[in-house]
Amino acid sequence: MLDKLQAIKERREDLESRLSDPEVVSDMSQYKKISKEYKDLAPIVKAYDEYKDVLSNIDNNEQIVKEESDPDFKEMAKAELDELKPKKEELEEKIKQLLIPKDPDDEKNVIIEIRAGTGGDEASIFAGDLYRMYSKYIENQGWKFEVMNSNPGTAGGFKEIVASVEGDDVYGTLKYESGVHRVQRVPQTETQGRVHTSAASVAILPEAEDVDVDLNEKDIRKDTFRSSGAGGQHVNKTESAVRLTHIPTGIVVECQDGRSQIKNYEQAMKVLRTRIYEQKLQAHMAEIAQQRKTMVSTGDRSAKIRTYNFPQGRVTDHRINLTLYNLNDVISGNLNEVIEPLKVAENAEKLKEGEGGVL
């Protein structure tokens, strides 16, 4: 393990010297790539340096215990060893986690799609609740959030809403949210106080870049129509909304929340590219899901992943049997208590498969 960690440290030192190379500095694409790798290796190198210090201190104190004749010195060395050995194990576990290979899509921005499912008006209201939950969480993360298309529900909320999210490690964090979310509560329309169950589906799609999907414009049919959403006098005055149909796959995308046809076209192309890229990932994700119980991004959007029970104030994530009694906090956007255990569970599955393979 130490040899591997030393090689990583030397690699980072090499990257540091390359970042001052005029040839690299003048090539923005290469500079960004090297900068990213340099930044990504920083936590591992830091943990390695700490680990080496702990190992050195353990050796020194064991030597004192073995050879020192002064009993006070020996006791001090033993006391220090009692602190150092748990620290060594803690750092080994931390390094093990840091060395788990990342999903190459984890760094990508995402398209988030929320759709009302079974439950009529209550499902649309719940889709609106999920939208606000994610909006708040995204705001707290310091990410950029932009609605691309929306279809309001007749009693509030949304039948469908699509938005883009930009920031650091967005897909790596939000990918755990893909699937069916179920709500149990007394709807506003219920007169007899009975608890109903409704559902909404969430899809988290890693945003595809030009290099990921090669789109031929001849394969895309473009239609324009009048916006039907918010927009004041602009609505129904001009054909600014855009519908794109990718003929080979049959994928249809609409965008109408932008004020101009150009803006909506750009947004629609972004979503179209992303949905085509998602199709490419399906087989790979399904294959991983067969091996890894806690893997969330299986590509199966029909999988029921979480229940929000309002009468009991309870949130249950069915993939890892996690139950929390802080529903109001979660629905207000405090999702870390749900997402972090899922990350830990998935890393444990990866280690079980030997993906870390270093300790």
RODO-2510 file (C-alpha; in nm, 4 decimals, decimal comma):
residues 359
     n   res          X          Y          Z
     1     m     0,0000     0,0000     0,0000
     2     l     0,2772     0,2435     0,0902
     3     d     0,4372     0,1954    -0,2517
     4     k     0,1092     0,2793    -0,4216
     5     l     0,0590     0,5869    -0,2048
     6     q     0,4151     0,7029    -0,2677
     7     a     0,3543     0,6667    -0,6435
     8     i     0,0410     0,8819    -0,6099
     9     k     0,2383     1,1474    -0,4220
    10     e     0,5083     1,1498    -0,6912
    11     r     0,2394     1,1747    -0,9571
    12     r     0,0933     1,4832    -0,7847
    13     e     0,4392     1,6434    -0,7614
    14     d     0,4847     1,5806    -1,1339
    15     l     0,1453     1,7411    -1,2058
    16     e     0,2436     2,0430    -0,9947
    17     s     0,5548     2,1010    -1,2036
    18     r     0,3573     2,0585    -1,5272
    19     l     0,1116     2,3282    -1,4193
    20     s     0,3909     2,5839    -1,4486
    21     d     0,4965     2,4570    -1,7925
    22     p     0,4267     2,7367    -2,0496
    23     e     0,3114     2,4784    -2,3037
    24     v     0,0469     2,3470    -2,0613
    25     v    -0,0563     2,6956    -1,9456
    26     s    -0,1194     2,8003    -2,3068
    27     d    -0,3459     2,4986    -2,3692
    28     m    -0,6592     2,5637    -2,1585
    29     s    -0,8055     2,2171    -2,2160
    30     q    -0,4871     2,0419    -2,1023
    31     y    -0,4398     2,2863    -1,8129
    32     k    -0,7916     2,2227    -1,6799
    33     k    -0,7454     1,8460    -1,7068
    34     i    -0,4147     1,8515    -1,5167
    35     s    -0,5507     2,0966    -1,2574
    36     k    -0,8448     1,8681    -1,1895
    37     e    -0,6256     1,5607    -1,1403
    38     y    -0,3891     1,7625    -0,9177
    39     k    -0,6829     1,8761    -0,7030
    40     d    -0,8372     1,5264    -0,6880
    41     l    -0,5132     1,3723    -0,5565
    42     a    -0,4746     1,6281    -0,2746
    43     p    -0,6861     1,4449    -0,0097
    44     i    -0,5039     1,1151    -0,0725
    45     v    -0,1582     1,2757    -0,0456
    46     k    -0,2583     1,4597     0,2713
    47     a    -0,3868     1,1368     0,4312
    48     y    -0,0687     0,9543     0,3202
    49     d     0,1557     1,2169     0,4853
    50     e    -0,0455     1,1876     0,8087
    51     y    -0,0282     0,8088     0,7879
    52     k     0,3517     0,8126     0,7466
    53     d     0,3868     1,0396     1,0513
    54     v     0,1705     0,8049     1,2600
    55     l     0,3698     0,4979     1,1491
    56     s     0,6962     0,6746     1,2331
    57     n     0,5677     0,7744     1,5785
    58     i     0,4475     0,4206     1,6451
    59     d     0,7925     0,2830     1,5565
    60     n     0,9653     0,5355     1,7821
    61     n     0,7390     0,4649     2,0787
    62     e     0,7631     0,0878     2,0369
    63     q     1,1395     0,1249     2,0375
    64     i     1,1204     0,3244     2,3642
    65     v     0,8981     0,0601     2,5262
    66     k     1,1399    -0,2109     2,4181
    67     e     1,4716    -0,0478     2,5078
    68     e     1,4100     0,2340     2,7585
    69     s     1,4962     0,1594     3,1225
    70     d     1,3212     0,4650     3,2702
    71     p     0,9694     0,3469     3,3757
    72     d     0,8171     0,6959     3,3348
    73     f     0,9432     0,7174     2,9759
    74     k     0,7996     0,3729     2,9091
    75     e     0,4586     0,4712     3,0468
    76     m     0,4519     0,7860     2,8344
    77     a     0,5402     0,5840     2,5243
    78     k     0,2688     0,3259     2,6031
    79     a     0,0109     0,6025     2,6532
    80     e     0,1047     0,7548     2,3194
    81     l     0,0808     0,4151     2,1490
    82     d    -0,2717     0,3785     2,2859
    83     e    -0,3624     0,6975     2,0989
    84     l    -0,1614     0,6278     1,7832
    85     k    -0,2863     0,2773     1,7040
    86     p    -0,6553     0,3751     1,6713
    87     k    -0,5414     0,6760     1,4664
    88     k    -0,3507     0,4392     1,2345
    89     e    -0,6637     0,2257     1,1822
    90     e    -0,8740     0,5368     1,1240
    91     l    -0,6326     0,6649     0,8582
    92     e    -0,6179     0,3245     0,6892
    93     e    -0,9974     0,3253     0,6585
    94     k    -0,9930     0,6834     0,5289
    95     i    -0,7262     0,6019     0,2676
    96     k    -0,9191     0,2898     0,1660
    97     q    -1,2257     0,5060     0,0987
    98     l    -1,0238     0,7709    -0,0879
    99     l    -0,8719     0,5088    -0,3176
   100     i    -1,2080     0,3716    -0,4313
   101     p    -1,2317     0,4577    -0,8041
   102     k    -1,4867     0,7292    -0,8767
   103     d    -1,7596     0,6949    -1,1349
   104     p    -1,6315     0,9096    -1,4265
   105     d    -1,9763     1,0718    -1,4465
   106     d    -1,9692     1,1880    -1,0812
   107     e    -1,8175     1,5242    -1,1756
   108     k    -2,0855     1,5985    -1,4342
   109     n    -2,3664     1,8490    -1,4011
   110     v    -2,7159     1,6998    -1,4149
   111     i    -3,0614     1,7326    -1,5606
   112     i    -3,3214     1,6616    -1,2915
   113     e    -3,6688     1,5539    -1,4015
   114     i    -3,9579     1,5283    -1,1533
   115     r    -4,2901     1,3802    -1,2709
   116     a    -4,6168     1,3221    -1,0895
   117     g    -4,7107     0,9542    -1,0754
   118     t    -5,0110     0,7746    -0,9294
   119     g    -5,2383     0,9816    -0,7071
   120     g    -5,3952     1,2470    -0,9315
   121     d    -5,3778     1,6047    -0,8022
   122     e    -5,2045     1,4932    -0,4820
   123     a    -4,9208     1,3417    -0,6900
   124     s    -4,8694     1,6779    -0,8655
   125     i    -4,8672     1,8578    -0,5288
   126     f    -4,6085     1,6063    -0,4023
   127     a    -4,3961     1,6590    -0,7173
   128     g    -4,4010     2,0290    -0,6259
   129     d    -4,2878     1,9446    -0,2717
   130     l    -3,9966     1,7402    -0,4108
   131     y    -3,9060     2,0267    -0,6438
   132     r    -3,8882     2,2687    -0,3485
   133     m    -3,6920     2,0130    -0,1432
   134     y    -3,4274     1,9781    -0,4142
   135     s    -3,4241     2,3529    -0,4859
   136     k    -3,3414     2,4243    -0,1208
   137     y    -3,0789     2,1494    -0,1031
   138     i    -2,9143     2,2722    -0,4251
   139     e    -2,9140     2,6300    -0,2940
   140     n    -2,7488     2,5140     0,0307
   141     q    -2,4817     2,3316    -0,1722
   142     g    -2,3987     2,6535    -0,3579
   143     w    -2,4888     2,4993    -0,6948
   144     k    -2,6597     2,6731    -0,9865
   145     f    -3,0207     2,5710    -1,0557
   146     e    -3,2256     2,6608    -1,3639
   147     v    -3,5748     2,5441    -1,4627
   148     m    -3,5838     2,4342    -1,8273
   149     n    -3,9407     2,3150    -1,8691
   150     s    -4,2465     2,2830    -1,6460
   151     n    -4,6068     2,1688    -1,6680
   152     p    -4,8108     2,2871    -1,3652
   153     g    -5,0660     2,0646    -1,1928
   154     t    -5,4331     2,1709    -1,1895
   155     a    -5,4414     2,1878    -0,8061
   156     g    -5,0830     2,3058    -0,7530
   157     g    -4,7391     2,1545    -0,7865
   158     f    -4,6281     2,0084    -1,1191
   159     k    -4,7259     1,7319    -1,3536
   160     e    -4,3653     1,7564    -1,4731
   161     i    -4,0684     1,9861    -1,4150
   162     v    -3,7204     1,9666    -1,5674
   163     a    -3,4193     2,1655    -1,4444
   164     s    -3,0429     2,1776    -1,4854
   165     v    -2,8017     2,1760    -1,1921
   166     e    -2,4398     2,2918    -1,2199
   167     g    -2,1648     2,2664    -0,9582
   168     d    -1,8976     2,0432    -0,8065
   169     d    -1,9623     1,6675    -0,7932
   170     v    -2,3329     1,7193    -0,8680
   171     y    -2,4087     1,3804    -1,0263
   172     g    -2,1931     1,2028    -0,7676
   173     t    -2,4224     1,3455    -0,4983
   174     l    -2,7667     1,3559    -0,6580
   175     k    -2,7555     1,0225    -0,8449
   176     y    -2,8933     0,8556    -0,5317
   177     e    -3,2270     1,0339    -0,5845
   178     s    -3,3306     0,8547    -0,9060
   179     g    -3,6423     0,6423    -0,8645
   180     v    -3,9976     0,6520    -0,7332
   181     h    -4,0671     0,8619    -0,4234
   182     r    -4,3860     0,7763    -0,2352
   183     v    -4,5838     1,0008     0,0012
   184     q    -4,8363     0,8962     0,2651
   185     r    -5,0520     1,1767     0,4048
   186     v    -5,4011     1,3239     0,4201
   187     p    -5,4444     1,5206     0,0937
   188     q    -5,5841     1,8732     0,0941
   189     t    -5,8797     1,7424    -0,1072
   190     e    -5,9636     1,4660     0,1445
   191     t    -6,2709     1,5532     0,3531
   192     q    -6,2767     1,2476     0,5836
   193     g    -5,9188     1,2639     0,7064
   194     r    -5,8025     0,9418     0,5374
   195     v    -5,4350     0,8881     0,4606
   196     h    -5,3666     0,8444     0,0882
   197     t    -5,0577     0,7150    -0,0902
   198     s    -4,9293     0,9019    -0,3955
   199     a    -4,6052     0,8933    -0,5898
   200     a    -4,3717     1,0969    -0,8057
   201     s    -4,0692     0,9832    -1,0046
   202     v    -3,7311     1,1548    -1,0008
   203     a    -3,4676     1,1050    -1,2710
   204     i    -3,1138     1,2367    -1,2256
   205     l    -2,9350     1,2362    -1,5603
   206     p    -2,5626     1,3130    -1,5972
   207     e    -2,5447     1,6022    -1,8413
   208     a    -2,3859     1,4940    -2,1664
   209     e    -2,1213     1,7072    -2,3347
   210     d    -2,0568     1,7370    -2,7074
   211     v    -1,7801     1,4772    -2,6821
   212     d    -2,0185     1,2251    -2,5174
   213     v    -2,2867     1,2283    -2,7865
   214     d    -2,2389     1,3034    -3,1541
   215     l    -2,5722     1,4434    -3,2760
   216     n    -2,6490     1,4806    -3,6459
   217     e    -2,8833     1,7767    -3,7029
   218     k    -3,0456     1,5849    -3,9931
   219     d    -3,1744     1,3366    -3,7347
   220     i    -3,3550     1,6079    -3,5336
   221     r    -3,6969     1,7516    -3,6159
   222     k    -3,7593     2,0939    -3,4646
   223     d    -4,1104     2,2279    -3,3945
   224     t    -4,2014     2,5583    -3,2321
   225     f    -4,5192     2,6446    -3,0436
   226     r    -4,6555     2,9040    -2,8032
   227     s    -4,5555     2,8809    -2,4379
   228     s    -4,8262     2,7749    -2,1937
   229     g    -4,6453     2,8462    -1,8653
   230     a    -4,5618     3,1592    -1,6679
   231     g    -4,4455     3,4636    -1,8552
   232     g    -4,7072     3,7397    -1,8455
   233     q    -4,7785     3,9064    -2,1790
   234     h    -4,5099     3,6956    -2,3445
   235     v    -4,7219     3,3807    -2,3127
   236     n    -4,9183     3,2874    -2,6274
   237     k    -4,7805     3,5914    -2,8141
   238     t    -4,4809     3,4309    -2,9839
   239     e    -4,3785     3,0769    -3,0717
   240     s    -4,0805     3,0693    -2,8364
   241     a    -4,1344     2,7146    -2,7047
   242     v    -3,9319     2,4425    -2,8779
   243     r    -3,9979     2,0722    -2,9301
   244     l    -3,7158     1,8515    -3,0590
   245     t    -3,7685     1,4960    -3,1852
   246     h    -3,4681     1,2690    -3,2314
   247     i    -3,5874     1,0487    -3,5167
   248     p    -3,3538     0,7458    -3,4679
   249     t    -3,4479     0,6991    -3,0991
   250     g    -3,7940     0,8598    -3,0869
   251     i    -3,6891     1,0786    -2,7918
   252     v    -3,8979     1,3969    -2,7674
   253     v    -3,7888     1,7015    -2,5657
   254     e    -3,9760     2,0252    -2,4962
   255     c    -3,8463     2,3505    -2,3482
   256     q    -4,0655     2,6579    -2,2941
   257     d    -3,9478     2,8306    -1,9760
   258     g    -3,6895     3,0480    -2,1514
   259     r    -3,7969     3,3879    -2,2862
   260     s    -3,6521     3,3334    -2,6337
   261     q    -3,6705     3,0575    -2,8919
   262     i    -3,2882     3,0512    -2,9107
   263     k    -3,2584     2,9964    -2,5359
   264     n    -3,5233     2,7227    -2,5396
   265     y    -3,3541     2,5535    -2,8364
   266     e    -3,0186     2,5474    -2,6553
   267     q    -3,1823     2,4048    -2,3423
   268     a    -3,3742     2,1447    -2,5421
   269     m    -3,0522     2,0330    -2,7181
   270     k    -2,8865     1,9956    -2,3782
   271     v    -3,1702     1,7735    -2,2521
   272     l    -3,1846     1,5731    -2,5766
   273     r    -2,8119     1,5056    -2,5696
   274     t    -2,8374     1,4013    -2,2055
   275     r    -3,1268     1,1596    -2,2634
   276     i    -2,9450     0,9937    -2,5524
   277     y    -2,6334     0,9630    -2,3351
   278     e    -2,8466     0,8109    -2,0599
   279     q    -2,9605     0,5338    -2,2947
   280     k    -2,5961     0,4430    -2,3523
   281     l    -2,5460     0,4094    -1,9753
   282     q    -2,8454     0,1808    -1,9158
   283     a    -2,6784    -0,1548    -1,9868
   284     h    -2,3673    -0,0650    -1,7862
   285     m    -2,5696     0,0585    -1,4886
   286     a    -2,7979    -0,2475    -1,4890
   287     e    -2,4952    -0,4773    -1,4942
   288     i    -2,3447    -0,3006    -1,1912
   289     a    -2,6791    -0,3060    -1,0097
   290     q    -2,6922    -0,6861    -1,0293
   291     q    -2,3664    -0,7028    -0,8326
   292     r    -2,4173    -0,4121    -0,5947
   293     k    -2,7334    -0,4035    -0,3822
   294     t    -2,6983    -0,0404    -0,2769
   295     m    -2,6168     0,0957    -0,6188
   296     v    -2,8816     0,3575    -0,6861
   297     s    -2,8225     0,4502    -1,0472
   298     t    -2,9610     0,1254    -1,1898
   299     g    -3,1393     0,3031    -1,4714
   300     d    -3,4681     0,1536    -1,3457
   301     r    -3,6840     0,4578    -1,2804
   302     s    -3,9737     0,2401    -1,1611
   303     a    -3,7862     0,1276    -0,8484
   304     k    -3,9522     0,2550    -0,5293
   305     i    -3,6676     0,4077    -0,3306
   306     r    -3,8160     0,6240    -0,0536
   307     t    -4,1355     0,6831     0,1443
   308     y    -4,2303     1,0095     0,3159
   309     n    -4,4893     0,9312     0,5867
   310     f    -4,6363     1,2580     0,7173
   311     p    -4,8621     1,1217     0,9967
   312     q    -4,5570     0,9574     1,1584
   313     g    -4,3037     1,2244     1,0565
   314     r    -4,0977     0,9436     0,9065
   315     v    -3,8698     0,9076     0,6034
   316     t    -3,7692     0,5559     0,4960
   317     d    -3,5106     0,4759     0,2310
   318     h    -3,5883     0,1213     0,1215
   319     r    -3,2516     0,0453    -0,0396
   320     i    -3,0549     0,0440     0,2845
   321     n    -3,3439     0,0134     0,5341
   322     l    -3,2747     0,3620     0,6659
   323     t    -3,5524     0,5192     0,8762
   324     l    -3,5375     0,8772     1,0039
   325     y    -3,7954     1,0629     1,2125
   326     n    -3,7107     1,4108     1,0844
   327     l    -3,9430     1,4375     0,7860
   328     n    -3,9849     1,8152     0,8170
   329     d    -3,6063     1,8658     0,8016
   330     v    -3,5684     1,6380     0,4991
   331     i    -3,8595     1,7860     0,3035
   332     s    -3,7128     2,1313     0,3806
   333     g    -3,3968     2,0384     0,1893
   334     n    -3,1709     1,8866     0,4583
   335     l    -3,0888     1,5781     0,2529
   336     n    -2,7384     1,5013     0,3796
   337     e    -2,8689     1,2650     0,6476
   338     v    -3,0232     1,0569     0,3681
   339     i    -2,7555     1,0892     0,0991
   340     e    -2,4441     1,0330     0,3154
   341     p    -2,5516     0,6848     0,4408
   342     l    -2,6208     0,5870     0,0786
   343     k    -2,2701     0,6959    -0,0219
   344     v    -2,1208     0,4959     0,2662
   345     a    -2,3286     0,1892     0,1753
   346     e    -2,2248     0,2042    -0,1878
   347     n    -1,8564     0,2432    -0,0991
   348     a    -1,8867    -0,0593     0,1285
   349     e    -2,0276    -0,2578    -0,1645
   350     k    -1,7421    -0,1394    -0,3863
   351     l    -1,4861    -0,2489    -0,1278
   352     k    -1,6593    -0,5856    -0,1027
   353     e    -1,6102    -0,6223    -0,4771
   354     g    -1,2415    -0,5405    -0,4346
   355     e    -1,2582    -0,2124    -0,6253
   356     g    -1,0381    -0,0456    -0,3648
   357     g    -0,7894    -0,3299    -0,3659
   358     v    -0,5150    -0,1520    -0,1708
   359     l    -0,5298    -0,2681     0,1918
***
